[in-house]
Amino acid sequence: MPVHVEEMTSEVTVLDGDLPMGKAQTEKLVQLVLKRLHDHQREGAKVRESTQLRRSAAPTSPIGD
């Protein structure tokens, strides 16, 4: 069963015939993996933003523009 998540592709082969998980379980696993990938990307963005050099102490605000 091929699974494609943006740039990651994985193929799983089951030799005993039926899948060991039902469709609902597979969907739940896929949703969990997608959430973890999203959380990992968001954490990476937060780290990049927090370590970015700026000219002022706080980023400029769009209020009053």
N, C-alpha and C positions, 0 to 999 in steps of 0.2 A: 504494500500500500504506500504509494508515494505521498509525502507530506512536504508542502512547500511553504516556508515562512520567510517572506521577503527574499533574502539572499541565501538562506540556508535550505538545503534540500536533503531529505533523508529517505531511504527506502527500507522498509521492513518486510521480511519474508517469513511466513509461518508455514512450517512443513507439515503439521498435523491436520491440515484441512481447515477447520473453522478457526476464526479469530478467537484468541483467548479473552477478548473484551467485546462487549456489545457496542452498538453504535453510540448509545448514551455515554458509556464510559470513555470511549475514544474521544467523543466531542468534549467531555469534561477535561480530559487530559490535554487536548489541543488548546482549549481556552486557558488552562493553567500555564502552559508553556508560553502562550502569547502574552499573558499578563506578566510573567516573569521577565520576558524579553523587553517588554515595554518599561517595566520598573527599572531594569538594568540600564536601558537607554536614557531614561529620565534622570537616574542617579549620575550617569556619566555627564549629562548636560549640566546638572547642578554643580558638579565638581569643576568642570571647565569654566562655568560662569563665576564660581567663587574664587578661582585662582587667576582670573583675567586681570591684567593690569589696566587701571583706569587713570584718567587725568584728574579726577575729583574723588572725594570720599564716597559719594553716592551717585548712581547713574542719574542722568537728567530725567526730569518728569515731563510727560506730555501735557500736563495741566497748564493752562494759560498760553499755549502755543497758538 
